[in-house]
């Protein structure tokens, strides 16, 4: 974990951001406030509807029955 003062981080922002990809980076202000720099991964921009598939060997009839059952409950 690397710790920078606010002034250091401001002067070397590009370097600080690149370093945050490899390890945790903390920026401390004079008053004692601390901030962690965490890079957003590409996966964070995925759609919430993009879910992994289930590895099930269901037959067409089983899927249709499950849909009918769920619609009957509504």
N, CA, C and O atoms as a CHARMM CRD file, in Angstrom:
* protein
*
  296
    1    1 UNK  N      0.85500  -1.17300   0.00000 PROA 1      0.00000
    2    1 UNK  CA     0.00000   0.00000   0.00000 PROA 1      0.00000
    3    1 UNK  C      0.89700   1.23100   0.00000 PROA 1      0.00000
    4    1 UNK  O      1.81800   1.35300   0.80800 PROA 1      0.00000
    5    2 UNK  N      0.60900   2.12500  -0.91500 PROA 2      0.00000
    6    2 UNK  CA     1.34700   3.38400  -0.99600 PROA 2      0.00000
    7    2 UNK  C      0.49100   4.48800  -0.39700 PROA 2      0.00000
    8    2 UNK  O     -0.72700   4.51600  -0.57700 PROA 2      0.00000
    9    3 UNK  N      1.14300   5.39400   0.31600 PROA 3      0.00000
   10    3 UNK  CA     0.44700   6.52300   0.92400 PROA 3      0.00000
   11    3 UNK  C      1.08500   7.80100   0.40300 PROA 3      0.00000
   12    3 UNK  O      2.30300   7.97100   0.46100 PROA 3      0.00000
   13    4 UNK  N      0.24700   8.69700  -0.10600 PROA 4      0.00000
   14    4 UNK  CA     0.70600   9.98000  -0.61200 PROA 4      0.00000
   15    4 UNK  C      0.02200  11.09500   0.15900 PROA 4      0.00000
   16    4 UNK  O     -1.09500  10.93800   0.65000 PROA 4      0.00000
   17    5 UNK  N      0.70700  12.21700   0.25400 PROA 5      0.00000
   18    5 UNK  CA     0.03300  13.40500   0.76800 PROA 5      0.00000
   19    5 UNK  C     -0.79200  13.96900  -0.37500 PROA 5      0.00000
   20    5 UNK  O     -0.59500  13.60700  -1.53500 PROA 5      0.00000
   21    6 UNK  N     -1.70900  14.85300  -0.04200 PROA 6      0.00000
   22    6 UNK  CA    -2.54700  15.47000  -1.05800 PROA 6      0.00000
   23    6 UNK  C     -1.68300  16.18700  -2.10200 PROA 6      0.00000
   24    6 UNK  O     -1.93500  16.07300  -3.30200 PROA 6      0.00000
   25    7 UNK  N     -0.67700  16.91600  -1.65300 PROA 7      0.00000
   26    7 UNK  CA     0.19200  17.66700  -2.56900 PROA 7      0.00000
   27    7 UNK  C      0.95600  16.73700  -3.50300 PROA 7      0.00000
   28    7 UNK  O      1.06500  17.00800  -4.69900 PROA 7      0.00000
   29    8 UNK  N      1.48800  15.63600  -2.96000 PROA 8      0.00000
   30    8 UNK  CA     2.20500  14.67700  -3.79700 PROA 8      0.00000
   31    8 UNK  C      1.28900  14.06700  -4.84700 PROA 8      0.00000
   32    8 UNK  O      1.65800  13.95000  -6.01500 PROA 8      0.00000
   33    9 UNK  N      0.09300  13.68200  -4.42100 PROA 9      0.00000
   34    9 UNK  CA    -0.86100  13.05700  -5.33500 PROA 9      0.00000
   35    9 UNK  C     -1.28300  14.03400  -6.42600 PROA 9      0.00000
   36    9 UNK  O     -1.43700  13.64400  -7.58400 PROA 9      0.00000
   37   10 UNK  N     -1.46700  15.28700  -6.06700 PROA 10     0.00000
   38   10 UNK  CA    -1.86200  16.30200  -7.04600 PROA 10     0.00000
   39   10 UNK  C     -0.77000  16.49500  -8.08900 PROA 10     0.00000
   40   10 UNK  O     -1.06400  16.63500  -9.27600 PROA 10     0.00000
   41   11 UNK  N      0.47200  16.50400  -7.66000 PROA 11     0.00000
   42   11 UNK  CA     1.59200  16.72800  -8.57600 PROA 11     0.00000
   43   11 UNK  C      1.82100  15.53100  -9.50200 PROA 11     0.00000
   44   11 UNK  O      2.23300  15.70300 -10.64900 PROA 11     0.00000
   45   12 UNK  N      1.55700  14.32700  -9.00800 PROA 12     0.00000
   46   12 UNK  CA     1.82500  13.11700  -9.79100 PROA 12     0.00000
   47   12 UNK  C      0.55100  12.30800 -10.00900 PROA 12     0.00000
   48   12 UNK  O      0.57000  11.08500  -9.87000 PROA 12     0.00000
   49   13 UNK  N     -0.53600  12.95600 -10.34200 PROA 13     0.00000
   50   13 UNK  CA    -1.82300  12.26000 -10.43100 PROA 13     0.00000
   51   13 UNK  C     -1.78800  11.09100 -11.41300 PROA 13     0.00000
   52   13 UNK  O     -2.28900  10.01400 -11.09100 PROA 13     0.00000
   53   14 UNK  N     -1.21600  11.27300 -12.59300 PROA 14     0.00000
   54   14 UNK  CA    -1.17400  10.18600 -13.57600 PROA 14     0.00000
   55   14 UNK  C     -0.42800   8.97400 -13.01900 PROA 14     0.00000
   56   14 UNK  O     -0.86400   7.83700 -13.20500 PROA 14     0.00000
   57   15 UNK  N      0.68500   9.21000 -12.34200 PROA 15     0.00000
   58   15 UNK  CA     1.46000   8.11800 -11.75500 PROA 15     0.00000
   59   15 UNK  C      0.68500   7.42200 -10.63800 PROA 15     0.00000
   60   15 UNK  O      0.71200   6.19800 -10.51500 PROA 15     0.00000
   61   16 UNK  N      0.00000   8.21600  -9.83400 PROA 16     0.00000
   62   16 UNK  CA    -0.79300   7.65800  -8.73000 PROA 16     0.00000
   63   16 UNK  C     -1.90100   6.76100  -9.27300 PROA 16     0.00000
   64   16 UNK  O     -2.14600   5.67900  -8.73900 PROA 16     0.00000
   65   17 UNK  N     -2.56400   7.20800 -10.32300 PROA 17     0.00000
   66   17 UNK  CA    -3.63700   6.40000 -10.91000 PROA 17     0.00000
   67   17 UNK  C     -3.09800   5.10600 -11.50000 PROA 17     0.00000
   68   17 UNK  O     -3.71200   4.05100 -11.34000 PROA 17     0.00000
   69   18 UNK  N     -1.97100   5.16900 -12.17200 PROA 18     0.00000
   70   18 UNK  CA    -1.37000   3.95200 -12.72700 PROA 18     0.00000
   71   18 UNK  C     -0.95600   2.98900 -11.61500 PROA 18     0.00000
   72   18 UNK  O     -1.13500   1.77600 -11.73200 PROA 18     0.00000
   73   19 UNK  N     -0.40800   3.53600 -10.55300 PROA 19     0.00000
   74   19 UNK  CA     0.02300   2.70200  -9.43400 PROA 19     0.00000
   75   19 UNK  C     -1.16100   2.02800  -8.74500 PROA 19     0.00000
   76   19 UNK  O     -1.03500   0.92200  -8.22000 PROA 19     0.00000
   77   20 UNK  N     -2.30400   2.69700  -8.75100 PROA 20     0.00000
   78   20 UNK  CA    -3.47900   2.12800  -8.08700 PROA 20     0.00000
   79   20 UNK  C     -3.96800   0.86300  -8.78300 PROA 20     0.00000
   80   20 UNK  O     -4.71200   0.08100  -8.19100 PROA 20     0.00000
   81   21 UNK  N     -3.55700   0.65500 -10.03300 PROA 21     0.00000
   82   21 UNK  CA    -3.92500  -0.57900 -10.73700 PROA 21     0.00000
   83   21 UNK  C     -3.18100  -1.78200 -10.15600 PROA 21     0.00000
   84   21 UNK  O     -3.65500  -2.91500 -10.25000 PROA 21     0.00000
   85   22 UNK  N     -2.01800  -1.53400  -9.55800 PROA 22     0.00000
   86   22 UNK  CA    -1.17900  -2.61600  -9.03700 PROA 22     0.00000
   87   22 UNK  C     -1.37000  -2.84800  -7.54700 PROA 22     0.00000
   88   22 UNK  O     -1.34300  -3.98800  -7.08300 PROA 22     0.00000
   89   23 UNK  N     -1.56400  -1.76100  -6.79200 PROA 23     0.00000
   90   23 UNK  CA    -1.71100  -1.88800  -5.34300 PROA 23     0.00000
   91   23 UNK  C     -2.57300  -0.74900  -4.80400 PROA 23     0.00000
   92   23 UNK  O     -2.83200   0.23600  -5.49500 PROA 23     0.00000
   93   24 UNK  N     -3.00100  -0.90400  -3.57900 PROA 24     0.00000
   94   24 UNK  CA    -3.85700   0.10100  -2.95600 PROA 24     0.00000
   95   24 UNK  C     -3.08700   1.40600  -2.75800 PROA 24     0.00000
   96   24 UNK  O     -1.93000   1.40700  -2.33600 PROA 24     0.00000
   97   25 UNK  N     -3.75500   2.51200  -3.07400 PROA 25     0.00000
   98   25 UNK  CA    -3.14200   3.83500  -2.92400 PROA 25     0.00000
   99   25 UNK  C     -4.02800   4.66100  -1.99800 PROA 25     0.00000
  100   25 UNK  O     -5.24000   4.74600  -2.19300 PROA 25     0.00000
  101   26 UNK  N     -3.41100   5.26400  -0.99600 PROA 26     0.00000
  102   26 UNK  CA    -4.12400   6.10900  -0.03800 PROA 26     0.00000
  103   26 UNK  C     -3.59900   7.53400  -0.16700 PROA 26     0.00000
  104   26 UNK  O     -2.39200   7.75800  -0.26100 PROA 26     0.00000
  105   27 UNK  N     -4.52400   8.49800  -0.17000 PROA 27     0.00000
  106   27 UNK  CA    -4.14800   9.90700  -0.17300 PROA 27     0.00000
  107   27 UNK  C     -4.60300  10.50100   1.15700 PROA 27     0.00000
  108   27 UNK  O     -5.77300  10.40000   1.52600 PROA 27     0.00000
  109   28 UNK  N     -3.66100  11.12500   1.87600 PROA 28     0.00000
  110   28 UNK  CA    -3.97500  11.72300   3.18300 PROA 28     0.00000
  111   28 UNK  C     -3.89500  13.23500   3.08600 PROA 28     0.00000
  112   28 UNK  O     -2.97600  13.79300   2.48700 PROA 28     0.00000
  113   29 UNK  N     -4.87100  13.87500   3.68400 PROA 29     0.00000
  114   29 UNK  CA    -4.87200  15.33800   3.74600 PROA 29     0.00000
  115   29 UNK  C     -4.33100  15.78400   5.09400 PROA 29     0.00000
  116   29 UNK  O     -4.20300  14.98600   6.02200 PROA 29     0.00000
  117   30 UNK  N     -4.02100  17.04300   5.18700 PROA 30     0.00000
  118   30 UNK  CA    -3.45800  17.59600   6.42600 PROA 30     0.00000
  119   30 UNK  C     -4.35900  17.39200   7.63400 PROA 30     0.00000
  120   30 UNK  O     -3.88000  17.13000   8.73700 PROA 30     0.00000
  121   31 UNK  N     -5.66200  17.51300   7.42400 PROA 31     0.00000
  122   31 UNK  CA    -6.61200  17.37500   8.53300 PROA 31     0.00000
  123   31 UNK  C     -6.76000  15.92500   9.00900 PROA 31     0.00000
  124   31 UNK  O     -7.41500  15.65700  10.01600 PROA 31     0.00000
  125   32 UNK  N     -6.14600  15.00400   8.27800 PROA 32     0.00000
  126   32 UNK  CA    -6.22300  13.60100   8.68300 PROA 32     0.00000
  127   32 UNK  C     -7.18500  12.76600   7.85900 PROA 32     0.00000
  128   32 UNK  O     -7.25300  11.55000   8.03600 PROA 32     0.00000
  129   33 UNK  N     -7.93100  13.39800   6.96100 PROA 33     0.00000
  130   33 UNK  CA    -8.83100  12.63700   6.09100 PROA 33     0.00000
  131   33 UNK  C     -8.01700  11.74300   5.16600 PROA 33     0.00000
  132   33 UNK  O     -6.96400  12.14500   4.67100 PROA 33     0.00000
  133   34 UNK  N     -8.50700  10.53000   4.93700 PROA 34     0.00000
  134   34 UNK  CA    -7.83100   9.59500   4.03300 PROA 34     0.00000
  135   34 UNK  C     -8.79100   9.14000   2.95400 PROA 34     0.00000
  136   34 UNK  O     -9.98600   8.97700   3.19600 PROA 34     0.00000
  137   35 UNK  N     -8.25500   8.93500   1.75700 PROA 35     0.00000
  138   35 UNK  CA    -9.05500   8.49300   0.61600 PROA 35     0.00000
  139   35 UNK  C     -8.31500   7.37400  -0.09700 PROA 35     0.00000
  140   35 UNK  O     -7.10800   7.46500  -0.32100 PROA 35     0.00000
  141   36 UNK  N     -9.02700   6.33000  -0.45000 PROA 36     0.00000
  142   36 UNK  CA    -8.44300   5.21200  -1.18900 PROA 36     0.00000
  143   36 UNK  C     -8.76800   5.38700  -2.67200 PROA 36     0.00000
  144   36 UNK  O     -9.88700   5.74600  -3.03900 PROA 36     0.00000
  145   37 UNK  N     -7.78300   5.13000  -3.50300 PROA 37     0.00000
  146   37 UNK  CA    -7.97800   5.17200  -4.94600 PROA 37     0.00000
  147   37 UNK  C     -8.18400   3.74100  -5.41300 PROA 37     0.00000
  148   37 UNK  O     -7.30800   2.89100  -5.24700 PROA 37     0.00000
  149   38 UNK  N     -9.34700   3.48100  -5.99700 PROA 38     0.00000
  150   38 UNK  CA    -9.69800   2.14300  -6.45200 PROA 38     0.00000
  151   38 UNK  C    -10.10300   2.24000  -7.91900 PROA 38     0.00000
  152   38 UNK  O    -11.08500   2.91200  -8.23600 PROA 38     0.00000
  153   39 UNK  N     -9.37300   1.58700  -8.82000 PROA 39     0.00000
  154   39 UNK  CA    -9.74000   1.66600 -10.23400 PROA 39     0.00000
  155   39 UNK  C    -11.02400   0.89100 -10.50600 PROA 39     0.00000
  156   39 UNK  O    -11.25300  -0.17400  -9.93200 PROA 39     0.00000
  157   40 UNK  N    -11.85000   1.43200 -11.37700 PROA 40     0.00000
  158   40 UNK  CA   -13.05200   0.72100 -11.79300 PROA 40     0.00000
  159   40 UNK  C    -12.67900  -0.26000 -12.87400 PROA 40     0.00000
  160   40 UNK  O    -11.99800   0.09100 -13.83800 PROA 40     0.00000
  161   41 UNK  N    -13.11600  -1.47100 -12.71700 PROA 41     0.00000
  162   41 UNK  CA   -12.80600  -2.46900 -13.72900 PROA 41     0.00000
  163   41 UNK  C    -13.78000  -2.32400 -14.89000 PROA 41     0.00000
  164   41 UNK  O    -14.83600  -1.70300 -14.76000 PROA 41     0.00000
  165   42 UNK  N    -13.41600  -2.89500 -16.00300 PROA 42     0.00000
  166   42 UNK  CA   -14.27400  -2.86000 -17.18400 PROA 42     0.00000
  167   42 UNK  C    -15.58500  -3.56600 -16.88900 PROA 42     0.00000
  168   42 UNK  O    -16.62700  -3.18500 -17.42200 PROA 42     0.00000
  169   43 UNK  N    -15.54600  -4.59400 -16.04300 PROA 43     0.00000
  170   43 UNK  CA   -16.75700  -5.34800 -15.70300 PROA 43     0.00000
  171   43 UNK  C    -17.77700  -4.49000 -14.97300 PROA 43     0.00000
  172   43 UNK  O    -18.96800  -4.79800 -14.99600 PROA 43     0.00000
  173   44 UNK  N    -17.33600  -3.42500 -14.32900 PROA 44     0.00000
  174   44 UNK  CA   -18.26700  -2.58400 -13.58600 PROA 44     0.00000
  175   44 UNK  C    -19.22100  -1.85400 -14.52300 PROA 44     0.00000
  176   44 UNK  O    -20.27500  -1.38500 -14.09400 PROA 44     0.00000
  177   45 UNK  N    -18.85800  -1.75700 -15.79500 PROA 45     0.00000
  178   45 UNK  CA   -19.70100  -1.05500 -16.74900 PROA 45     0.00000
  179   45 UNK  C    -20.64700  -2.00000 -17.48400 PROA 45     0.00000
  180   45 UNK  O    -21.34900  -1.58200 -18.40500 PROA 45     0.00000
  181   46 UNK  N    -20.67000  -3.25900 -17.08800 PROA 46     0.00000
  182   46 UNK  CA   -21.56600  -4.21800 -17.72700 PROA 46     0.00000
  183   46 UNK  C    -23.00300  -3.95000 -17.32300 PROA 46     0.00000
  184   46 UNK  O    -23.27500  -3.34700 -16.28400 PROA 46     0.00000
  185   47 UNK  N    -23.88100  -4.39300 -18.13300 PROA 47     0.00000
  186   47 UNK  CA   -25.30100  -4.26300 -17.85800 PROA 47     0.00000
  187   47 UNK  C    -25.68800  -5.17200 -16.69100 PROA 47     0.00000
  188   47 UNK  O    -25.16200  -6.28000 -16.58000 PROA 47     0.00000
  189   48 UNK  N    -26.59700  -4.72800 -15.81800 PROA 48     0.00000
  190   48 UNK  CA   -27.05000  -5.61200 -14.73500 PROA 48     0.00000
  191   48 UNK  C    -27.82700  -6.81400 -15.26600 PROA 48     0.00000
  192   48 UNK  O    -28.03400  -7.79000 -14.54400 PROA 48     0.00000
  193   49 UNK  N    -28.26000  -6.74400 -16.53400 PROA 49     0.00000
  194   49 UNK  CA   -28.99200  -7.85700 -17.13100 PROA 49     0.00000
  195   49 UNK  C    -28.05500  -8.88100 -17.77100 PROA 49     0.00000
  196   49 UNK  O    -28.50000  -9.94200 -18.21000 PROA 49     0.00000
  197   50 UNK  N    -26.77400  -8.56900 -17.82400 PROA 50     0.00000
  198   50 UNK  CA   -25.79600  -9.48100 -18.38100 PROA 50     0.00000
  199   50 UNK  C    -25.34500 -10.43900 -17.28300 PROA 50     0.00000
  200   50 UNK  O    -24.36500 -10.18200 -16.58400 PROA 50     0.00000
  201   51 UNK  N    -26.06400 -11.53300 -17.14100 PROA 51     0.00000
  202   51 UNK  CA   -25.79100 -12.50200 -16.07800 PROA 51     0.00000
  203   51 UNK  C    -25.24100 -13.79000 -16.68100 PROA 51     0.00000
  204   51 UNK  O    -25.57600 -14.13500 -17.81500 PROA 51     0.00000
  205   52 UNK  N    -24.41400 -14.49200 -15.94500 PROA 52     0.00000
  206   52 UNK  CA   -23.88200 -15.74800 -16.48700 PROA 52     0.00000
  207   52 UNK  C    -24.98900 -16.78600 -16.62300 PROA 52     0.00000
  208   52 UNK  O    -25.94100 -16.80400 -15.84300 PROA 52     0.00000
  209   53 UNK  N    -24.85300 -17.62400 -17.59800 PROA 53     0.00000
  210   53 UNK  CA   -25.88700 -18.63900 -17.82300 PROA 53     0.00000
  211   53 UNK  C    -25.75100 -19.77800 -16.82700 PROA 53     0.00000
  212   53 UNK  O    -24.69100 -20.00500 -16.24500 PROA 53     0.00000
  213   54 UNK  N    -26.84500 -20.47700 -16.65300 PROA 54     0.00000
  214   54 UNK  CA   -26.84400 -21.66000 -15.79500 PROA 54     0.00000
  215   54 UNK  C    -26.46200 -22.86600 -16.63200 PROA 54     0.00000
  216   54 UNK  O    -26.91300 -23.01400 -17.76800 PROA 54     0.00000
  217   55 UNK  N    -25.65600 -23.69700 -16.08400 PROA 55     0.00000
  218   55 UNK  CA   -25.26000 -24.90900 -16.80600 PROA 55     0.00000
  219   55 UNK  C    -26.19900 -26.03200 -16.38500 PROA 55     0.00000
  220   55 UNK  O    -25.86100 -26.88100 -15.55900 PROA 55     0.00000
  221   56 UNK  N    -27.37100 -26.01000 -16.97100 PROA 56     0.00000
  222   56 UNK  CA   -28.38500 -27.02100 -16.68000 PROA 56     0.00000
  223   56 UNK  C    -28.79400 -27.68200 -17.97800 PROA 56     0.00000
  224   56 UNK  O    -28.82500 -27.05100 -19.03500 PROA 56     0.00000
  225   57 UNK  N    -29.09800 -28.92300 -17.88600 PROA 57     0.00000
  226   57 UNK  CA   -29.58500 -29.62900 -19.06900 PROA 57     0.00000
  227   57 UNK  C    -31.09300 -29.77700 -18.94100 PROA 57     0.00000
  228   57 UNK  O    -31.60800 -30.85100 -18.63300 PROA 57     0.00000
  229   58 UNK  N    -31.79600 -28.65800 -19.18900 PROA 58     0.00000
  230   58 UNK  CA   -33.24800 -28.66900 -19.11100 PROA 58     0.00000
  231   58 UNK  C    -33.83200 -28.90700 -20.49100 PROA 58     0.00000
  232   58 UNK  O    -33.31600 -28.43600 -21.50500 PROA 58     0.00000
  233   59 UNK  N    -34.90100 -29.63800 -20.49200 PROA 59     0.00000
  234   59 UNK  CA   -35.59900 -29.87400 -21.75100 PROA 59     0.00000
  235   59 UNK  C    -36.57000 -28.73300 -21.99200 PROA 59     0.00000
  236   59 UNK  O    -36.95800 -28.02600 -21.06200 PROA 59     0.00000
  237   60 UNK  N    -36.95100 -28.56300 -23.21500 PROA 60     0.00000
  238   60 UNK  CA   -37.86500 -27.48900 -23.60400 PROA 60     0.00000
  239   60 UNK  C    -39.14100 -27.52400 -22.77200 PROA 60     0.00000
  240   60 UNK  O    -39.61800 -26.48700 -22.31000 PROA 60     0.00000
  241   61 UNK  N    -39.68200 -28.70700 -22.58800 PROA 61     0.00000
  242   61 UNK  CA   -40.92400 -28.86500 -21.84200 PROA 61     0.00000
  243   61 UNK  C    -40.77100 -28.39400 -20.39500 PROA 61     0.00000
  244   61 UNK  O    -41.68300 -27.77000 -19.85400 PROA 61     0.00000
  245   62 UNK  N    -39.62400 -28.68400 -19.75500 PROA 62     0.00000
  246   62 UNK  CA   -39.37500 -28.26400 -18.37700 PROA 62     0.00000
  247   62 UNK  C    -39.31600 -26.74400 -18.26900 PROA 62     0.00000
  248   62 UNK  O    -39.80600 -26.16400 -17.30000 PROA 62     0.00000
  249   63 UNK  N    -38.71800 -26.10900 -19.26200 PROA 63     0.00000
  250   63 UNK  CA   -38.63700 -24.64200 -19.26000 PROA 63     0.00000
  251   63 UNK  C    -40.02800 -24.03500 -19.39800 PROA 63     0.00000
  252   63 UNK  O    -40.37600 -23.09600 -18.68300 PROA 63     0.00000
  253   64 UNK  N    -40.82800 -24.58000 -20.32800 PROA 64     0.00000
  254   64 UNK  CA   -42.18500 -24.06200 -20.53600 PROA 64     0.00000
  255   64 UNK  C    -43.04900 -24.26100 -19.28800 PROA 64     0.00000
  256   64 UNK  O    -43.85300 -23.39100 -18.95200 PROA 64     0.00000
  257   65 UNK  N    -42.89400 -25.37700 -18.60900 PROA 65     0.00000
  258   65 UNK  CA   -43.65300 -25.61800 -17.37600 PROA 65     0.00000
  259   65 UNK  C    -43.26400 -24.61600 -16.28600 PROA 65     0.00000
  260   65 UNK  O    -44.12700 -24.11900 -15.56200 PROA 65     0.00000
  261   66 UNK  N    -41.98400 -24.32600 -16.17000 PROA 66     0.00000
  262   66 UNK  CA   -41.51800 -23.36800 -15.16900 PROA 66     0.00000
  263   66 UNK  C    -42.07800 -21.97300 -15.47200 PROA 66     0.00000
  264   66 UNK  O    -42.45700 -21.24900 -14.55200 PROA 66     0.00000
  265   67 UNK  N    -42.13300 -21.60100 -16.72700 PROA 67     0.00000
  266   67 UNK  CA   -42.69800 -20.29300 -17.10600 PROA 67     0.00000
  267   67 UNK  C    -44.18600 -20.25200 -16.78000 PROA 67     0.00000
  268   67 UNK  O    -44.67400 -19.26200 -16.23400 PROA 67     0.00000
  269   68 UNK  N    -44.90100 -21.30800 -17.10600 PROA 68     0.00000
  270   68 UNK  CA   -46.34000 -21.35400 -16.81300 PROA 68     0.00000
  271   68 UNK  C    -46.59500 -21.23900 -15.29700 PROA 68     0.00000
  272   68 UNK  O    -47.48100 -20.50300 -14.86300 PROA 68     0.00000
  273   69 UNK  N    -45.81100 -21.97300 -14.51100 PROA 69     0.00000
  274   69 UNK  CA   -45.96700 -21.93400 -13.05200 PROA 69     0.00000
  275   69 UNK  C    -45.72500 -20.53000 -12.50700 PROA 69     0.00000
  276   69 UNK  O    -46.46900 -20.05400 -11.64900 PROA 69     0.00000
  277   70 UNK  N    -44.69900 -19.88300 -12.99900 PROA 70     0.00000
  278   70 UNK  CA   -44.39800 -18.53300 -12.49000 PROA 70     0.00000
  279   70 UNK  C    -45.48600 -17.54100 -12.88300 PROA 70     0.00000
  280   70 UNK  O    -45.79500 -16.62700 -12.11800 PROA 70     0.00000
  281   71 UNK  N    -46.06500 -17.71100 -14.06100 PROA 71     0.00000
  282   71 UNK  CA   -47.14900 -16.81200 -14.48800 PROA 71     0.00000
  283   71 UNK  C    -48.42900 -17.06100 -13.69600 PROA 71     0.00000
  284   71 UNK  O    -49.19300 -16.12800 -13.44900 PROA 71     0.00000
  285   72 UNK  N    -48.67000 -18.30200 -13.29900 PROA 72     0.00000
  286   72 UNK  CA   -49.85700 -18.61800 -12.50600 PROA 72     0.00000
  287   72 UNK  C    -49.77500 -18.00800 -11.11800 PROA 72     0.00000
  288   72 UNK  O    -50.80100 -17.64200 -10.54300 PROA 72     0.00000
  289   73 UNK  N    -48.57800 -17.89500 -10.57300 PROA 73     0.00000
  290   73 UNK  CA   -48.40100 -17.31500  -9.22100 PROA 73     0.00000
  291   73 UNK  C    -48.65600 -15.81500  -9.21900 PROA 73     0.00000
  292   73 UNK  O    -49.01000 -15.25400  -8.18100 PROA 73     0.00000
  293   74 UNK  N    -48.48300 -15.15700 -10.35400 PROA 74     0.00000
  294   74 UNK  CA   -48.65000 -13.69400 -10.39300 PROA 74     0.00000
  295   74 UNK  C    -50.09200 -13.29000 -10.37600 PROA 74     0.00000
  296   74 UNK  O    -50.40000 -12.09800 -10.40500 PROA 74     0.00000
